[in-house]
Structures are given as C-alpha cells and as structure tokens.
Amino acid sequence: MASDGEVSPPTLHYWARKNGIALSHGVANGSSLADDAPAVAPDLPADDQHPLLERAREVLARTKKAVSIEFLADALDVSPKRAREAVDILRQDGFRIVDDSGAPGSIRLEKLPPATPTVTRLALAGDEVTVGIVSDTHLGSREEALPELLAVYEEFEARGIDTVLHAGDLTAGIGIYRGQQANGLAHGMGTYNAQVDYATEVYPQIDGIITYMIAGNHDIEGEAGRVGFDPVQAVCHRRKDIIYCGAYHGSLELPNGAHATMVHGRGGGGYAISYKPQRYVESLPPGRKPALLIFGHWHVSGFFRHRQVTCLLAGCFEWQTDLLVRLGLQPDVGAWIVTLRLGDDGSVVGIKPEWLGFYAGRKVEMPMAA
C-alpha cells in the first residue's frame, strides 16, 4: 500500500486510464509525474506479440491435430530448440498448449478449457479459518470498480485475512457481447495482451495475501476463446500471489479435508437469485457436495442453504454497464468475509458471512478493524 500522501501505482493507473492518458513505464511503477511526464495516448495499437510467437500460435491454431516440435520447427523455419522455447513462452502467456496423450512427443492448441476440475489445497491451518471472497472484477471495463477492490484488500489486510477466493472474470474480455468493443471497454483495453498487462499491474498486491482464482466466461470466451487463450493463467504466471484453480470451476480443500467450490455460472439470472444455484446443487451427485459453494457471474450477492449446501453469490466489482442497463439489472458491488468453523470429522460446523458493500456515487471508504 502507499503511505500517507502517496498515490499507489494501481490508483495512478486507474486515474490515467479514466482520463485517456498513457503512463510511461517509470510512472506506472511509482515515479512521480514531474519526473516522468505522461504523453497523450496513441491510437490503439495492433497486437504486438513477437512475430515468431504469433507465427507459432497461428500454425498450431490452423492444425486440427497434434503436431511434433519438429513439424512446428519446419513450419517456422527455425531450430527445434527455438520452436520449443516459443511453445514454452506461449504457455506462460496463457495459451492452452498441451501434450497429446495419444501421440507422445506431440502438442496441440486446446481451444476449449479442460473439463476435469482441479483441487487446490488452501494454505490455511486451524479449526477456524477466515477468507475473503471477490468475483467479477472485469479489469479493463469502463465500469470497473478498481478503487473499491483496492479498499477491500486493504480491509482484508487490516483484519489479518491472508486468503482470498476469486470466482472468475478477472478481465473484461473482448468480443463477449455485441457492442462491447465500442461501449464496454476502457481506453487502450482492446487487446487481450493489454488486459493481461493491466490486470497484472493493478490487481491488488499486498504482502502475505494469496488470491486463489478461477477463469470465467469473460476471461476465456470471445476473442480469447477463439485462439485458446486464458488471461488468468497468464496473470498467474506473472504474479506469484495469484494461484490458478481452473476454468469455470475450482475445488478448494480446507485444513480438515472439507471442500469449498468456486463456480462461474452461465447465462442470465433466474426469476429469483437463488434459482440457478439451487438447480446446480440439485445436479450434484450424493457424496460430492461441498461445504461451501461460491458462485460468480451473475453480479449479485446472496447467502442461503439448499439441501445441506451453503451457497454464496459473490457479487462483483463492476458498476452498471450499458448491457446491464438494457437488461434492467443493478449489480451488487462488494465482497464477502466468511469465517468457517471446521469439525474433526471433515465437516464444516459453522459458517459466518459478512457482506462489505459499496454504493455508486459514494466515497470509497471501508471501516477499518480496531
């Protein structure tokens, strides 16, 4: 966090982008405006990936089946070593390039995320644990609520919370709905590379706090989905304090063996905010129900139990967009703090939720812990 009288780099980024100003590297990383004055932002650039990486991605995208490194090297007219290095960089940049189990030594670009859910053990201990929960931050959106997100993380730090769960849609995405490019994205956020760079720079980063995150539809559908790209994975490669837990779904193991599950929903909300979560719970097989089920996607907050499963609707950090106006929907901007009491038998014997909400037009201010 910035000390009194200083402006943190994320806040400076947010202010500059809202006002159409491009910050140079020195300003973005904390030097003063007087020392390194920003210039007026240029026209939106084309994708600036290294030509070799772009060519490698195009070859893999055109090829419907798995290919060997030697085939890729021949197509790129480079050595197998350089082709392998390009594949490694693309993986780190968030492209789903996987080894083909049916053809040893071959790789393919997987445009669809894997259906198998992952299980991540949370770095928690004790019989009572407290976590922060956020979702749908949509960084790069014109209506992102970045100051509120920063305030929430400061509140987590003040309360000694070191584990945060993020239920998807880190970024605004591209090509998710009609009119998004013209009316939904902030200045300079028209490529997925720009959104990854921005999210890496401004997502809250506080010593000692780890964020466990899944990818949502805005992250891995639209333009990114068409090229097998996952911006959440790309950000996680760059930020050691953010851990990737899967696409659309991630299971989280608590210290006593109980599980919490994050799910990024699909489609619009039902006639009641509990309708789709209830249907999801009813679809779970016996013995596979988590102690806590956290839903992102619908931008609403809620907390209830259904068939012995505690359901939490995570809210969002994006104010009302043009799309939500057309749909007649009002988002719940805010986060949850949830305390879980764990039983010796692998159960959760108590859950205490607290909603931290914000309201449009009001000063961003959180009550600090005593």
N, C-alpha and C positions, 0 to 999 in steps of 0.2 A: 504494500500500500504506500501511497505517497504520504510524506509527513505534512504537518500543518503548513499551508501556504504554497504547497507544490501541487502540480497537476499530474496525475498519473498518466503514463503513455496510453492506456486504453481510453481514458476520458478525452485526451487530446485527439486521438484518432477519431473518436465519435464526433466531437465538435467539428473537426476539419472536414470530415466526410459529409456531415449535415449541411455544411456551408460551401460545398463544392471546391474544397482546397486540397491539393495534393501535398502531403508532407514528404520531405526528403528523409533519407534513412536516419540521419542524425536526430532530427526532431522526433521521428516515430519512436526512437529508443531513448528519449529522455533529455536531449539537449534543449536549450532554450530557443524560442522563436527568434530572439535577437541574434543569437549565434549562427543560426542556420535557417534563414527565412524561406518559407514555402513558396512555391510557384503556383500559378493557376493551373488547374488540372488539364492535361491534354485530352484530345478526343480518345474515346475508348479504344485501346489497342487490340489487335488480333491476338490469338493465343500465342504466347511467347515461349512455348516449350522448345528445348533443344531440338534441332532438326533430326538428329539420329533417334532420339526418343520418340518423336512424333511419327517418324517412318516406321519404327518398330511396332508402335501401337497400331498403326494402320495395317501393317502386314498381318498382325495377329487378329485384328478385327475382321479383315476380309476372309481369313481362313476359317472355314467352318469346323475343321477337325484339328486335333492336336498336331503340333509340328515339333521337330527336333531343333536344338540350338544350332546345329549345322545348317539346317534349312533356313532358319532365320538369318544366320550369318551370310549365307549366299544371297538371300533376298536383299540384304542391306549392303552387300559388298564390303563387309568388314570381317575381322577375325572372329572365331567363336568366343574368344575371351571378351572382346568388346560387345558382342551380342549378349553374352551372359551378364556383363556389367549393366547394359541397358535394361535388361529384364529386372535385375535387382533394384535399379533406381525406380522403374515404373511401379514395382511392388511397393516400395517405400512411399511413393507418391499417391498410393491409394488405388491402383488398378488391380483388379482381381485376376492375376495371372497365376494359375495353379498347375501343379504337376499332374499329369494324366495317369491315373492308376492302371488304365488299360494298355498304355503304351509307355513302358519305362524309359525315362530319359527325355520324354516329350512334355511340352507345355501347351496350354491353351488360355485364351482370354475368356473368363467366365462372366457373361453379361448379367446373369441372374445371381443374386446372393445365395449362399448355401442355405438349404432348408433345415439342416441339423442345428438345433440351438446349442449354444455353448454354456458351460457352467464356470463361473468365476468365483473364487473364494475371496470374500472381503477381508481386508486387513484389520479385523476388529477382534476384541477379546472381552471376556467378562460375561456375566449373566444379565446385564442390562446395557444396551447399546443405543446410541442416538445417531441418526443420519439426516442429512439434508436431501431434499428431493426437488429437482427442477425439470423442466421439459420445454421443448418447442421454443428454443431461443432465436431461431431464424436469423442468425447473423448475416448481414448483407441486405436485409429487408429495409425498406423506407420506414417501417413502423417498429423496428427492433427496439426493445426496452433495455438497452445496454446499461444505462445508469442504474436502473432498478436491479439488474442482475449483479452488478458490482456491489451494490449496497447489501444484497442478500448474502453474498460471500463474506463480506465484512462482518455481517451478523453471525454467520456460521463460525468465523474465527473467534469472535468475541465470546461465543458460548462454548468454545472448546470442541466444536464439531470438526472432525478431520476426514469424514467420508461423505461424499455427495453422489447421488444417483441421478443420472440424466436420461430421460425416457425418449430421446430421439428428436430429430430435426434440429441439429446443431446449426445448420446453414439454411439460407433462404432457398437455395437451389435455383435451377434455370429450366424454363420450359415446363413447369409443373401445371400451370393453368393458363388459359388464354388471357393475354394482356399483362402477364407478369413482367415481361421484359420492359414494357413501356411504363407501367404504373406501379409495379410492386417492388422493384429493386432500387437500391440506393445507387448514387453516382459511383461509377467505377466497379460495380459488382456484377458485370455482365459476363464473366467467365468463371468456370469453377476454380481455376487457379487463383483468381483474385479473391474468391470467397474463402478458399483454404488459407491463403496468406493472411487475410483479415482475421479469420477465426483464430488462427494460431497466435496472432499478435494480441488480440483484445480479450479473448476469453479469460475470465478471472483466474489469476495465478497467485496463490498465497502459500507460503512455505508451510508444509505439514498437511495440506489438504489434498486429497486424491479424489478425482472425479471418475466414476465408472459410467460409461456411456454406450448407448446403442445408436444405430443409424435408423433414421425414419424415412418416410417417403420423399420429403423434400431433399434429403441428402442423396438418395441412391436411385431416384426415378428421374424422369425428364431427360435432359441432355446428358447428365452423368450416367444414367442407366443405359443409355444407348451405346456408350463406349466402355461399359464395365468398370466404372469409376466409383470409388467410395471416399468422399471427402473426410468422413470421420476417421477412417483408417489413416488417411494422410496426415491429419492433425495429430493423431495419437503417435505416429512415428516421430513427429517433431516435438511433442510435449510429453515429457516423462510423467507428468502429474495427471494425465488423462489416459484411462485404460479402456481399450475397446472390448465390448462384451457381446457383439453380434449385430446382425442386421434384423431389424424389426422386433427382435426378441432376445432377451438375455436372462439367464437364471443366475442368481447370486446366492452363494452359500454363506450362512451365518455361523458364528463360532460353535454353536451346539449341533450343527448339521441341518437345521431347518433351512428352508429356502424362501427367498423373495424373488419375484419375477417382474421384469420390466417388459412391457408390450407396447409397441407403437401401433395404434389401431388403424382402421381403414374406413374410407367413406365418410359421409356426414354423420352427425349425431342422430340418435333416435328421438322419438317423441318425448322421452324423459332421459335425463343424463345417465341414469343407471341402466338403461335398456341394453345397450351393446355390451357393457361389461358383464351384465348378468348372463347374456347369451354366451359370452366367452367362457365364463365359469361353468355353465351347464355343458359345454362341449368338452371339458377336461375329463379324462378317464379317472376312475377311482384310484386312489393312491398316488395321483400325480398333481394334487392340488397344492399350491404354495401357501405359506402362511400369510404372505402379503403380496398382492397383485397390483402393480403400479402401471397406470395407463397414460400414455402420451397421445398426441394427435388432435384431440377434439378441443383443446384450448379452454377447457372448463375445469373447475375444481370441485371435488366431491369426495366423501368418505362414507362408506357403508359396508355392511356384511351381507353376503349371499351364499347360502349353502356352506357355511362354516369357513368361507374365504373372505378375508378383509380386502376390500377394493379401494383404491385411492386414485382419483383423477387428478393429474399432476398440475393442471393449469398451464401457463405459458409465459413467455417474455416477448410478446409481440402485441402491440396495440392494434386497434381495429383497422384492418386493411380495406381497400376498395372491394375486394372479394367478399369479406365479411359483411360490409355494408349492404352489398347486393343480396346477400343471403339473410340479412336481418339478424346477424349474430353479434354478440358482445363478448369479447374474451375476458377471462379471469387472469389478470397479470399478477404473478406472485409465486411463492414457493412454500414447501412444507418442511417442518421439522418433526420427525417421528421418532419416538422412543419405544423400543421393543424390549420386553422382559422375556428372557429365554428360560425354558424348562430343562431339567436334566434329561428328559426323555426325547429331546429333539423337537419339542413343540415350542410355540410362542404363546405364553400365558397371558400376555397383556400388551396392548398397543395404545400409545397415547399420541394423537396427532395435534399439530398446531399449524394453522394457516397464516402465512405472512403475506398480506395482500397490498396491492397498490391501486391507485385510482388516477385516471387521466387528468392532467392539469394540476395535480397537487405536487408540492415539493417532495423530492425523493429523500425520505428520511426514515430510518429504522430505529426503533427503541433498542438501545444497547443493553446488554446484560449487565447487572450490577457487579 
